[in-house]
Amino acid sequence: MPLQKTKLPSVTLPATLLSMTIASLPASADITKEVEDALNFYHYGSNGAVKMDLNYRWENVDQDKGSGGPKTANANTARLRLGFLTPTFHDFQAYAEYEGLYALQEDYNSTVNRRTQYSTIVDPDQSELNQFWLSYKGIADTLIKVGRQRIKFDDDRFIGNVGWRQMEQTFDSILITHNNQTLFGLTINAGYIDHVQNIAGRTEDMNSPILNLNYKVGDWGNLIGYGYWLDYREVENYSKSSQTYGLRFDGKSPQFFDTVNFVYTAEWSKQSDYADNPNHYQADRINLMSGLSAYNLTLQGAVEQLNGYGNNRVFQTPLGTNHAFQGWADLFLVTPANGIRDVFATASYKTMNDSLIFTGVYHDFYDDTGGVEYGSEWDFSILKKFGKHYSLLAKYANFNTENAAFTDTQKIWLQANVSF
């Protein structure tokens, strides 16, 4: 059934804060330059920096109440990241970063605040040590990084920081990155994950080797091969243990007619149970996209399918930035028991030297056979950048369904960001 429109008074606070943010943006590039200079310093023959990222967001989640569902959620949250990057000294460098979120309005279920009468918004009011790592680059073409760090591979489908949420996901790990100069264009990422600090502030124990190989194929794109062996060590997480192998090619063609590029992705992955997972299964994933880009407009058509063969026997991506896939309403962060086929189209337009970006996406969701329809979704966003340090974002998602297993869901976001 159609969702009710959100009442306007609920956006009074975020609208006011966003207006204040716009009004407070530096009127002169000189002021911003002074801030940049103040946060960067020169010592031991190289640069260090103090890093700061302040993100305000209002998020509204309105779900169908016809079956006695949760109350409409409203989250007014402000998140601060504050980090210190040392200068490089004898090829060593270190970084420490605090991350804290304050909920100005907590009418939502953060999964840890016990407000289960509201719809879920996984932005808990808490603080944490977000990153704490030591790196070494004394070996030619190689960077070794040890400690709690952000890891992002490819499009973040399998390994990502879940950067959309206020409290991001980071990894206690060792990661070795080698850019091979003999085999031109080959980048090797090999690592081991010991713990995951997730977006709810919980730490999950695991013993997980990861491998990602990326080879640049001339001007046509990148050929990527990967293997991820996720071994969760806590009993309640055993069912998430899996081994995944895949091959991916993506990129865009050289330009023709002076303005036009083809864009494309072709990817296949195979996954099965691993380590102590009691559920024996094998499942495939297919990801195909093609489109055109011209005059700052990009049009794409795509399909992503994750197979499923019953509860806990589905293709899953527990360490991925899943918000970026299968609709921004986040109804399919966990793959349904019968899998999912997402057929979607995307249009994106950039203007004003890429400082203003409009995006629209339409999804049709089915089970992996295409015989059972889950629902459809419209997504829209407008991003305005003010130089490289300031931005405003408005974003909307609307999922509609006739399938009793799912719920009509509308989400609205307003966001302001300052980052140095």
MARBAPA-426212 format. One line per 10 residues: number of its first residue (from 1); for each residue x, y, z of C-alpha. Coordinates in nm, 4 decimals. Layout:
! MARBAPA-426212
NUM	X,Y,Z ~ ...
***
This chain:
! MARBAPA-426212
1	0.0000,0.0000,0.0000 ~ 0.1261,0.3568,-0.0629 ~ 0.3303,0.5181,0.2106 ~ 0.2103,0.8283,0.3890 ~ 0.4048,1.1462,0.3246 ~ 0.6486,1.2488,0.5960 ~ 0.5199,1.5392,0.8042 ~ 0.7079,1.8599,0.7377 ~ 0.7736,1.9558,1.1044 ~ 1.0067,1.6573,1.1382
11	1.2576,1.8203,0.9035 ~ 1.2705,2.1563,1.0836 ~ 1.5930,2.0854,1.2717 ~ 1.7883,1.9372,0.9796 ~ 1.6677,2.2089,0.7421 ~ 1.7831,2.4748,0.9880 ~ 2.1225,2.3122,1.0363 ~ 2.1715,2.2681,0.6625 ~ 2.0891,2.6365,0.6091 ~ 2.3391,2.7297,0.8778
21	2.5988,2.5094,0.7082 ~ 2.5461,2.6808,0.3732 ~ 2.5668,3.0219,0.5346 ~ 2.8865,2.9309,0.7181 ~ 3.0764,2.8010,0.4135 ~ 3.3905,3.0102,0.3653 ~ 3.3253,3.3036,0.1366 ~ 3.6882,3.3191,0.0328 ~ 3.9251,3.0519,-0.0963 ~ 4.1937,3.2205,0.1134
31	4.0199,3.1161,0.4368 ~ 4.0036,2.7540,0.3229 ~ 4.3713,2.7682,0.2249 ~ 4.4594,2.8946,0.5724 ~ 4.2737,2.6001,0.7274 ~ 4.4563,2.3568,0.4953 ~ 4.7918,2.5062,0.5886 ~ 4.7097,2.4905,0.9592 ~ 4.6237,2.1197,0.9406 ~ 4.9305,2.0198,0.7398
41	5.2861,2.0389,0.8691 ~ 5.6392,1.9563,0.7566 ~ 5.8750,1.7570,0.9755 ~ 6.1462,1.4941,0.9392 ~ 6.1736,1.5911,0.5722 ~ 5.8141,1.5014,0.4791 ~ 5.4534,1.6036,0.5337 ~ 5.2232,1.5060,0.8185 ~ 4.8682,1.6196,0.8780 ~ 4.5769,1.6562,1.1140
51	4.2659,1.5189,0.9375 ~ 3.9094,1.6145,1.0173 ~ 3.5724,1.5034,0.8793 ~ 3.2438,1.6379,1.0194 ~ 2.9219,1.4891,0.8820 ~ 2.5701,1.5961,0.9807 ~ 2.2743,1.3840,0.8624 ~ 1.8995,1.3707,0.9037 ~ 1.7560,1.0327,0.8090 ~ 1.3866,0.9430,0.7983
61	1.2577,0.5848,0.7543 ~ 0.8845,0.5335,0.6973 ~ 0.7583,0.1757,0.6592 ~ 0.4097,0.0396,0.5888 ~ 0.2112,0.0195,0.9156 ~ -0.0617,-0.2064,0.7710 ~ 0.0743,-0.5133,0.9471 ~ 0.1609,-0.3356,1.2723 ~ 0.5107,-0.2468,1.1619 ~ 0.7598,-0.0229,1.3420
71	0.7107,0.3481,1.4085 ~ 0.8590,0.6010,1.1671 ~ 1.2244,0.6604,1.2530 ~ 1.3978,0.9986,1.2654 ~ 1.7718,1.0281,1.3239 ~ 1.9509,1.3615,1.3595 ~ 2.3167,1.2681,1.3962 ~ 2.6535,1.4408,1.3796 ~ 2.9694,1.2384,1.3300 ~ 3.3269,1.3575,1.3806
81	3.6424,1.1857,1.2616 ~ 3.9674,1.3359,1.3869 ~ 4.2993,1.1834,1.2854 ~ 4.6730,1.2454,1.3114 ~ 4.9063,1.1357,1.0286 ~ 5.2758,1.1411,1.1143 ~ 5.5400,1.2493,0.8657 ~ 5.7258,0.9660,0.6939 ~ 6.0414,0.8752,0.8854 ~ 6.2837,0.6170,0.7410
91	5.9973,0.4873,0.5215 ~ 5.7651,0.4421,0.8218 ~ 5.4426,0.6331,0.8742 ~ 5.1621,0.6013,1.1327 ~ 4.8020,0.7144,1.1595 ~ 4.5516,0.7272,1.4465 ~ 4.1875,0.8319,1.4071 ~ 3.9044,0.8886,1.6538 ~ 3.5451,0.8497,1.5363 ~ 3.2462,0.9601,1.7403
101	2.8762,1.0019,1.6700 ~ 2.6300,1.2141,1.8671 ~ 2.2553,1.1619,1.8222 ~ 2.0694,1.4920,1.8502 ~ 1.7427,1.3003,1.7971 ~ 1.7348,0.9250,1.8654 ~ 1.3879,0.8191,1.7537 ~ 1.5255,0.5112,1.5773 ~ 1.6515,0.1588,1.6373 ~ 2.0313,0.1688,1.6149
111	2.0449,-0.2079,1.6955 ~ 2.2156,-0.1282,2.0279 ~ 1.9893,0.1371,2.1873 ~ 1.6924,-0.0988,2.2533 ~ 1.4439,0.1319,2.0748 ~ 1.2966,-0.1540,1.8775 ~ 0.9590,0.0185,1.8386 ~ 1.1179,0.2287,1.5593 ~ 1.2482,0.1365,1.2147 ~ 1.6195,0.0551,1.2030
121	1.8947,0.3090,1.1303 ~ 2.2340,0.1590,1.2125 ~ 2.4019,0.4751,1.3453 ~ 2.4729,0.4125,1.7160 ~ 2.5483,0.7011,1.9523 ~ 2.9027,0.6087,2.0552 ~ 3.2720,0.6671,1.9895 ~ 3.5620,0.4418,1.8953 ~ 3.9187,0.4127,1.7713 ~ 3.8421,0.3955,1.4000
131	4.1934,0.3562,1.2594 ~ 4.5343,0.2921,1.4113 ~ 4.7988,0.1679,1.1723 ~ 5.1700,0.1659,1.0885 ~ 5.2941,0.1523,0.7288 ~ 5.6292,0.0807,0.5646 ~ 5.7282,0.1590,0.2043 ~ 6.1007,0.0760,0.2068 ~ 6.0547,-0.2097,-0.0439 ~ 6.0366,-0.0990,-0.4067
141	5.6804,-0.0498,-0.5380 ~ 5.5379,-0.1987,-0.2172 ~ 5.3359,-0.0646,0.0757 ~ 5.2914,-0.2723,0.3917 ~ 5.0253,-0.1551,0.6351 ~ 4.9559,-0.3198,0.9734 ~ 4.6818,-0.2346,1.2222 ~ 4.3225,-0.1108,1.2192 ~ 4.2629,0.0317,0.8741 ~ 4.0122,0.1081,0.6010
151	4.0148,-0.1459,0.3130 ~ 3.8291,-0.0946,-0.0153 ~ 3.8629,-0.3267,-0.3149 ~ 3.7125,-0.2604,-0.6597 ~ 3.3486,-0.1459,-0.6188 ~ 3.3400,-0.2475,-0.2479 ~ 3.1027,-0.5386,-0.3160 ~ 3.3128,-0.7883,-0.1200 ~ 3.5540,-0.5812,0.0900 ~ 3.4578,-0.2252,0.1817
161	3.4233,0.0270,0.4611 ~ 3.0393,0.0645,0.4432 ~ 3.1179,0.4332,0.4010 ~ 2.7537,0.5408,0.3711 ~ 2.6832,0.4769,0.7391 ~ 2.8037,0.7325,0.9904 ~ 3.0283,0.4847,1.1760 ~ 3.2318,0.3067,0.9120 ~ 3.3664,-0.0499,0.9032 ~ 3.7409,-0.0989,0.9558
171	3.9682,-0.4008,0.9776 ~ 4.2410,-0.5163,1.2176 ~ 4.4650,-0.6553,0.9471 ~ 4.7873,-0.6635,0.7529 ~ 4.7674,-0.5529,0.3896 ~ 5.0520,-0.5674,0.1366 ~ 5.0040,-0.3676,-0.1840 ~ 5.2528,-0.4159,-0.4668 ~ 5.2445,-0.2187,-0.7915 ~ 5.4500,-0.4371,-1.0255
181	5.6613,-0.2336,-1.2662 ~ 5.7888,-0.5375,-1.4589 ~ 5.4377,-0.6586,-1.5459 ~ 5.3065,-0.3146,-1.6385 ~ 4.9758,-0.2281,-1.4797 ~ 4.9548,-0.5156,-1.2269 ~ 4.8562,-0.4308,-0.8691 ~ 4.8635,-0.7077,-0.6078 ~ 4.6714,-0.6717,-0.2810 ~ 4.7365,-0.9552,-0.0361
191	4.6293,-0.9466,0.3255 ~ 4.4969,-1.1112,0.6374 ~ 4.2035,-0.9909,0.8499 ~ 4.2044,-1.0723,1.2210 ~ 3.9062,-0.8644,1.3407 ~ 3.6299,-0.6554,1.1859 ~ 3.4956,-0.3481,1.3646 ~ 3.1523,-0.3136,1.2061 ~ 2.9133,-0.0182,1.1637 ~ 2.7331,-0.0984,1.4906
201	3.0607,-0.0692,1.6828 ~ 3.0849,-0.4439,1.7410 ~ 3.4084,-0.6354,1.6906 ~ 3.3912,-0.9711,1.5116 ~ 3.6759,-1.2229,1.5358 ~ 3.7964,-1.3915,1.2177 ~ 4.0992,-1.5531,1.0476 ~ 4.0646,-1.4442,0.6865 ~ 4.3228,-1.4303,0.4050 ~ 4.2269,-1.1986,0.1185
211	4.3762,-1.1650,-0.2309 ~ 4.2928,-0.9164,-0.5091 ~ 4.4860,-0.8932,-0.8378 ~ 4.4202,-0.5985,-1.0701 ~ 4.5719,-0.5758,-1.4193 ~ 4.5234,-0.2658,-1.6343 ~ 4.4296,-0.3663,-1.9908 ~ 4.5513,-0.0691,-2.1917 ~ 4.2896,0.2045,-2.2244 ~ 3.9990,-0.0408,-2.2047
221	3.9716,-0.1144,-1.8342 ~ 4.0873,-0.3496,-1.5601 ~ 4.0918,-0.7276,-1.5389 ~ 4.0548,-0.8342,-1.1751 ~ 4.0814,-1.1736,-1.0080 ~ 4.0106,-1.2305,-0.6404 ~ 3.9823,-1.4829,-0.3613 ~ 3.8384,-1.4175,-0.0138 ~ 3.8450,-1.6833,0.2593 ~ 3.6244,-1.5573,0.5431
231	3.6645,-1.7701,0.8563 ~ 3.4474,-1.6302,1.1369 ~ 3.5635,-1.7585,1.4779 ~ 3.2563,-1.6891,1.6954 ~ 2.9797,-1.9492,1.7009 ~ 2.7015,-1.7018,1.6268 ~ 2.8839,-1.6004,1.3063 ~ 2.9797,-1.9452,1.1746 ~ 2.7066,-1.9316,0.9092 ~ 2.8796,-1.6271,0.7507
241	3.2028,-1.8178,0.6835 ~ 3.2591,-1.8605,0.3100 ~ 3.5198,-1.8874,0.0374 ~ 3.4687,-1.6782,-0.2760 ~ 3.6548,-1.6739,-0.6068 ~ 3.5818,-1.4381,-0.8922 ~ 3.6845,-1.2695,-1.2149 ~ 3.5849,-0.9172,-1.3149 ~ 3.6444,-0.6862,-1.6104 ~ 3.5259,-0.3276,-1.6035
251	3.6097,0.0039,-1.7584 ~ 3.5216,0.2337,-2.0437 ~ 3.6209,0.2462,-2.4077 ~ 3.8472,0.5070,-2.5624 ~ 3.6471,0.8129,-2.6615 ~ 3.4869,0.8323,-3.0054 ~ 3.2945,1.1095,-3.1821 ~ 3.4986,1.3341,-2.9477 ~ 3.2498,1.2968,-2.6599 ~ 3.1182,0.9372,-2.6326
261	3.2462,0.6413,-2.4274 ~ 3.1074,0.2929,-2.3811 ~ 3.1035,0.1798,-2.0157 ~ 3.0844,-0.1865,-1.9175 ~ 3.1270,-0.4471,-1.6441 ~ 3.1263,-0.8256,-1.6646 ~ 3.1792,-1.0278,-1.3468 ~ 3.1301,-1.3841,-1.2298 ~ 3.1868,-1.5190,-0.8760 ~ 3.1525,-1.8585,-0.7111
271	3.1043,-1.9057,-0.3365 ~ 3.0818,-2.2054,-0.1031 ~ 3.0868,-2.2781,0.2690 ~ 3.4186,-2.2538,0.4503 ~ 3.5786,-2.3354,0.7844 ~ 3.3157,-2.4001,1.0571 ~ 3.0086,-2.3064,0.8535 ~ 2.7583,-2.5910,0.9237 ~ 2.5573,-2.5130,0.6083 ~ 2.6999,-2.6814,0.2993
281	2.6266,-2.4915,-0.0224 ~ 2.7573,-2.3566,-0.3505 ~ 2.6169,-2.0412,-0.5096 ~ 2.7071,-1.8157,-0.8021 ~ 2.6905,-1.4415,-0.8621 ~ 2.6626,-1.2713,-1.2021 ~ 2.7087,-0.8956,-1.2481 ~ 2.6646,-0.7398,-1.5956 ~ 2.6423,-0.3723,-1.6950 ~ 2.6669,-0.1731,-2.0175
291	2.6017,0.1868,-2.1039 ~ 2.7066,0.5098,-2.2703 ~ 2.8640,0.8272,-2.1379 ~ 2.8509,1.1576,-2.3272 ~ 2.8126,1.5294,-2.2548 ~ 2.8357,1.4694,-1.8748 ~ 2.5427,1.2237,-1.8943 ~ 2.5867,0.8519,-1.8192 ~ 2.3139,0.5945,-1.8913 ~ 2.3516,0.2327,-1.7775
301	2.1498,-0.0862,-1.7830 ~ 2.2525,-0.3722,-1.5551 ~ 2.1627,-0.6979,-1.3852 ~ 2.3102,-0.8495,-1.0694 ~ 2.2065,-1.1966,-0.9558 ~ 2.3003,-1.3705,-0.6303 ~ 2.1799,-1.7300,-0.6106 ~ 2.0115,-1.8834,-0.3057 ~ 1.9161,-2.2379,-0.2073 ~ 1.7471,-2.1886,0.1300
311	1.8239,-2.0253,0.4645 ~ 2.1981,-1.9712,0.5208 ~ 2.2703,-2.1306,0.1813 ~ 2.2887,-1.8145,-0.0273 ~ 2.5585,-1.6075,-0.1940 ~ 2.6457,-1.3444,0.0689 ~ 2.8806,-1.0460,0.1043 ~ 2.9092,-0.9765,0.4806 ~ 3.2134,-0.7462,0.4468 ~ 3.0849,-0.5458,0.1498
321	2.9429,-0.1949,0.1252 ~ 2.6011,-0.3410,0.0483 ~ 2.4115,-0.0104,0.0623 ~ 2.5517,0.0664,-0.2835 ~ 2.3798,-0.2423,-0.4305 ~ 2.0187,-0.3585,-0.4753 ~ 1.8569,-0.0308,-0.3790 ~ 1.9312,0.2414,-0.1271 ~ 1.6315,0.1392,0.0858 ~ 1.8541,-0.1467,0.2123
331	1.5854,-0.4165,0.1958 ~ 1.8344,-0.6713,0.0602 ~ 2.1490,-0.6213,0.2670 ~ 2.1162,-0.9939,0.3413 ~ 2.0427,-1.2116,0.0384 ~ 1.6922,-1.3710,0.0555 ~ 1.6717,-1.7494,0.0899 ~ 1.5689,-1.7875,-0.2759 ~ 1.8398,-1.5534,-0.4017 ~ 1.7843,-1.2249,-0.5798
341	1.7897,-1.0914,-0.9359 ~ 1.8184,-0.7126,-0.9575 ~ 1.7450,-0.5635,-1.2998 ~ 1.8121,-0.1901,-1.2929 ~ 1.8821,0.1252,-1.4922 ~ 2.0880,0.4261,-1.3823 ~ 2.1093,0.7816,-1.5122 ~ 2.3678,1.0279,-1.3810 ~ 2.4313,1.3857,-1.4920 ~ 2.7190,1.6104,-1.3854
351	2.7328,1.9857,-1.4339 ~ 2.9187,2.2920,-1.3089 ~ 3.2611,2.1237,-1.3468 ~ 3.1322,1.8094,-1.1724 ~ 3.0363,2.0070,-0.8626 ~ 2.6655,1.9245,-0.9062 ~ 2.5630,1.5617,-0.9638 ~ 2.2106,1.4275,-1.0240 ~ 2.1497,1.0511,-1.0023 ~ 1.8396,0.8411,-1.0594
361	1.8037,0.4617,-1.0409 ~ 1.5126,0.2237,-1.1046 ~ 1.5182,-0.1393,-0.9778 ~ 1.3043,-0.4477,-1.0382 ~ 1.3710,-0.7267,-0.7880 ~ 1.2978,-1.0985,-0.8373 ~ 1.4117,-1.4299,-0.6952 ~ 1.7075,-1.5858,-0.8788 ~ 1.4782,-1.7681,-1.1256 ~ 1.2991,-1.4473,-1.2251
371	0.9648,-1.6144,-1.1448 ~ 0.8817,-1.4429,-0.8142 ~ 0.8716,-1.0635,-0.7968 ~ 0.9953,-0.9057,-0.4739 ~ 0.9150,-0.5432,-0.5600 ~ 1.0519,-0.2323,-0.7311 ~ 1.2375,0.0759,-0.6155 ~ 1.3121,0.4330,-0.7240 ~ 1.6271,0.6061,-0.5954 ~ 1.7253,0.9713,-0.6449
381	2.0090,1.1902,-0.5183 ~ 2.1473,1.5421,-0.5649 ~ 2.5050,1.6140,-0.4554 ~ 2.6456,1.9671,-0.4489 ~ 3.0176,2.0176,-0.3847 ~ 3.1691,2.3483,-0.2751 ~ 3.5333,2.3017,-0.3705 ~ 3.7003,1.9885,-0.2350 ~ 3.6147,2.0368,0.1329 ~ 3.2386,2.1054,0.1561
391	2.9295,1.9282,0.0229 ~ 2.5517,1.9008,0.0609 ~ 2.3475,1.5921,-0.0268 ~ 1.9766,1.5162,-0.0628 ~ 1.8820,1.1521,-0.1208 ~ 1.5586,0.9534,-0.1515 ~ 1.4584,0.5859,-0.1823 ~ 1.1092,0.4384,-0.2296 ~ 1.0531,0.0609,-0.2359 ~ 0.7074,-0.0730,-0.3255
401	0.5890,-0.4327,-0.3199 ~ 0.2866,-0.6586,-0.3540 ~ 0.4824,-0.9476,-0.1999 ~ 0.3727,-1.0132,0.1602 ~ 0.7277,-1.1121,0.2564 ~ 0.8495,-0.7542,0.2108 ~ 0.7431,-0.4074,0.3299 ~ 0.6825,-0.0798,0.1481 ~ 0.9661,0.1477,0.2615 ~ 1.0489,0.5149,0.2066
411	1.3767,0.6750,0.3148 ~ 1.4879,1.0387,0.3028 ~ 1.8310,1.1802,0.3797 ~ 1.9684,1.5344,0.4088 ~ 2.3392,1.5673,0.4720 ~ 2.6120,1.8313,0.5119 ~ 2.9827,1.7481,0.5161 ~ 3.3075,1.9330,0.5920 ~ 3.6274,1.7392,0.5333 ~ 3.9972,1.8371,0.5556
***
